[in-house]
Amino acid sequence: MQVYNSKENFGLITILIHWLMAIAIIGLFVLGTYMVGLGYYDPNYHELPWWHKSFGLIVAFMLIIRLIWKWSNPKVAIIKSIKPIEIKLATLVQVALYLLILICCTSGIMISTATGAGIDFFNWFEIPALISYGESQSDLAGQVHEISTLALIILASLHMLAALKHHFIQKDATLRRMLTTKKGTT
């Protein structure tokens, strides 16, 4: 089992971080969409945001780990059959996904800390509020959070559709390389 990336394939750590972040982001989007419709007296109104914030912080932490891991591992070679325009689009989408995740996490933190309160991370410790401008911060950050999370889900869906196109139509190893560490999948 290959832990680190090689020129031919992604390693186990890259694959795990990719899929864990994907699952967490989809789950957070579904949870956030559900939470928006809750009334103040709903029993989940106060409970679910606590979970949303804690898992959102995990995504922020995983983004940092993912970027450090990406920059400290060998770059996986591009599959020879992929067209140059597809390579440029894939690179642009990857950068946009990273930026949107960063914007989603930052705006979520700004919403949560707008009144000066920290963020309770699974009752283990508290992330302190660094910037607190009250309701105006919360409103603006809320708008940014809503737009960026929607953009993230749309772009991630296009990313998924592109991977499925490569797998089922072009029949190349694009998707297989993100599913297994076996050699010879280029």
C-alpha positions in Angstrom: 0.0 0.0 0.0 1.4 3.3 -1.1 1.2 6.0 1.5 2.9 8.9 -0.3 2.1 10.1 -3.8 4.3 8.8 -6.6 4.7 10.0 -10.2 2.1 7.4 -11.2 -0.6 7.5 -8.5 -1.9 9.3 -5.5 -1.0 7.8 -2.1 -3.3 6.7 0.6 -3.1 9.9 2.6 -4.1 12.1 -0.4 -7.0 9.7 -1.2 -8.3 9.6 2.4 -8.1 13.4 2.8 -9.9 13.9 -0.6 -12.8 11.6 0.3 -13.1 12.6 3.9 -13.3 16.2 2.9 -15.8 15.4 0.1 -18.1 13.6 2.6 -17.8 16.3 5.2 -18.5 19.1 2.8 -21.6 17.4 1.4 -22.8 16.6 4.9 -22.2 20.2 6.0 -24.1 21.5 3.0 -27.1 19.3 3.7 -27.0 20.1 7.4 -26.7 23.8 6.8 -29.5 23.8 4.3 -31.7 22.0 6.8 -30.7 24.3 9.7 -31.8 27.4 7.7 -35.4 26.2 7.9 -35.5 25.6 11.6 -37.6 27.7 13.8 -36.2 29.1 17.1 -38.3 26.7 19.2 -37.3 23.6 17.2 -35.3 21.2 19.4 -32.5 21.1 16.8 -32.2 24.9 16.5 -29.4 25.1 19.1 -27.9 21.6 18.8 -27.3 21.3 15.1 -25.2 24.5 14.7 -22.8 23.2 17.3 -22.2 20.1 15.2 -22.0 22.2 12.0 -19.4 24.5 13.5 -17.3 21.6 14.9 -17.3 19.7 11.6 -16.7 22.9 9.7 -13.5 23.5 11.7 -12.4 19.9 10.9 -12.8 20.8 7.2 -10.7 23.9 7.7 -8.0 21.9 9.4 -8.1 19.2 6.7 -7.7 21.9 4.1 -4.5 23.1 5.7 -3.2 19.5 6.0 -4.3 18.8 2.4 -2.4 21.8 1.0 0.8 21.0 3.1 0.6 17.4 1.9 0.0 18.4 -1.7 3.1 20.7 -1.7 5.3 18.2 0.1 4.6 15.2 -2.1 5.6 14.4 -5.6 3.2 15.7 -8.3 1.3 12.9 -9.9 1.9 12.8 -13.7 -0.9 13.9 -16.0 -2.5 11.1 -17.9 -1.2 11.3 -21.5 -4.6 11.1 -23.2 -6.0 14.1 -21.4 -6.2 17.2 -23.7 -4.4 20.4 -22.7 -7.6 22.4 -22.4 -8.9 19.7 -19.9 -5.7 20.0 -17.9 -6.1 23.8 -17.7 -9.8 23.5 -16.7 -9.0 20.9 -14.1 -6.2 23.1 -12.6 -8.6 26.1 -12.5 -11.3 24.0 -10.9 -8.9 22.6 -8.3 -7.7 26.1 -7.3 -11.3 27.4 -7.2 -12.4 24.5 -5.0 -9.6 25.2 -2.6 -10.4 28.9 -2.5 -14.1 28.2 -2.0 -13.5 25.8 0.8 -11.3 28.5 2.4 -14.0 31.2 1.9 -16.7 28.9 3.3 -14.7 28.1 6.4 -13.6 31.7 7.0 -17.1 33.1 6.5 -18.5 30.4 8.8 -16.0 31.4 11.5 -16.8 35.1 11.0 -20.6 34.3 11.4 -20.0 32.3 14.6 -17.6 34.8 16.2 -19.4 38.1 15.2 -20.5 38.8 18.8 -17.2 38.0 20.4 -18.0 34.5 21.4 -15.6 31.7 20.6 -16.4 28.5 18.8 -16.8 25.4 21.0 -15.0 22.5 19.2 -16.7 19.3 20.3 -16.5 20.5 24.0 -12.7 19.9 23.8 -11.6 23.5 23.5 -12.7 26.9 22.2 -11.5 28.7 19.1 -11.4 32.4 20.2 -13.1 35.2 18.3 -10.3 37.2 16.6 -12.6 39.8 14.9 -16.0 40.8 16.3 -18.0 43.6 14.6 -21.4 42.3 15.7 -24.5 42.0 13.5 -23.0 43.7 10.4 -20.2 41.1 10.4 -22.7 38.3 10.9 -24.9 39.5 8.1 -22.1 40.0 5.5 -20.4 36.8 6.5 -23.7 35.0 6.3 -24.3 36.2 2.7 -20.7 35.2 1.7 -21.2 31.8 3.4 -24.5 31.1 1.6 -23.1 32.1 -1.8 -19.7 30.4 -1.4 -21.2 27.1 -0.1 -23.6 27.0 -3.1 -20.8 27.7 -5.5 -18.7 25.0 -3.8 -21.4 22.4 -4.2 -22.0 23.3 -7.8 -18.3 23.2 -8.7 -17.8 20.0 -6.7 -20.7 18.5 -8.7 -19.0 19.5 -12.0 -15.7 18.0 -10.7 -17.5 14.7 -9.9 -19.2 14.7 -13.3 -15.9 15.3 -15.0 -14.4 12.4 -13.1 -17.3 10.1 -14.2 -16.9 11.3 -17.8 -13.2 10.3 -17.7 -14.1 6.9 -16.2 -17.1 5.9 -18.3 -16.6 7.8 -21.6 -12.9 8.3 -22.0 -12.1 5.2 -20.0 -8.9 6.6 -18.5 -7.5 6.2 -15.0 -8.5 9.7 -13.7 -11.1 8.3 -11.2 -9.3 5.0 -10.5 -6.2 7.0 -9.3 -8.3 8.6 -6.6 -9.8 5.3 -5.5 -6.7 3.0 -5.3 -3.0 3.2 -4.6 -2.2 0.3 -6.9 0.6 0.9 -9.4 -0.1 0.9 -13.1 -3.3 2.9 -13.1 -2.0 5.8 -15.3 
